Amino acid sequence: MAEASLFTISLFLITTVLTLWLFYKVGNSKSLIFGILIWMAIVGLLGIYGFFRVRDAIPPRFIFLLVPGVLFVIMLLTSKKGKAFTNQLDLKWLTLLHIIRIPVEIVLFFAFIEGLIPDVMTFEGYNYDILSGLTAPIIYYLVFVKKRLGKRGLLAWNFICLGLLLNILTIAVLSAQTPFQVFAFDQPNIGVTYFPFVWLPTVIVPMVLYAHLASIKQLLYSKETLKT
């Protein structure tokens, strides 16, 4: 069985902590972070005890790595309290949060080398998500510092990077060991079913997804100019 190295695990743990810090800066909600930490503890224990690695369960347990986080994002975008929270988020930090995708992609690359995910899930395959992380500070600088780009530029960037995120999510799902697997049979996506990598689809991905959708919502429906 493939195993992650101490370096890969350590890098991922640092990445997770950084993601939590950036997400806190986005909304300054201690209660939300506390709730996320509780969710992380639950998911972490399930990962340690192999809950997500059961292959013949119905429904496939892999879906529990994605569905709860997506439902939480929907709740934040549609509920009364969620809407109020989303509307007051800092657009600057929502943009900067995406730099987290750089270390995430580095972790995925080492996970591939160690036999935990297929090459199509890395930047050497069909995963171009690292471009989102690399361009995030550039977009931040052009929009909020130099003011060379406005709402339309930031909106276009969010839509493009959202597409990149959906691309890698599709690849990850279709290469996992489920009845829906269509490729990567020689080296399937098993890494995210192990602790601590279970936090990637259950915590980090929903935060990144929410950051895009919250930004898009603000840019489309807010009549205010970008805050400087």
Secondary structure, 3 states (H helix, E strand, C coil): CCCCCHHHHHHHHHHHHHHHHHHHHHHCCHHHHHHHHHHHHHHHHHHHCCHHHCCCCCCCHHHHHCHHHHHHHHHHHHCHHHHHHHHCCCHHHHHHHHHHHHHHHHHHHHHHHCCCCCHHHCCCCCCCCHHHHHHHHHHHHHHHHCCCCCHHHHHHHHHHHHHHHHHHHHHHHHCECCCCCCCCCCCCECHHHCCCCCHHHHHHHHHHHHHHHHHHHHHHHCCCCCCC
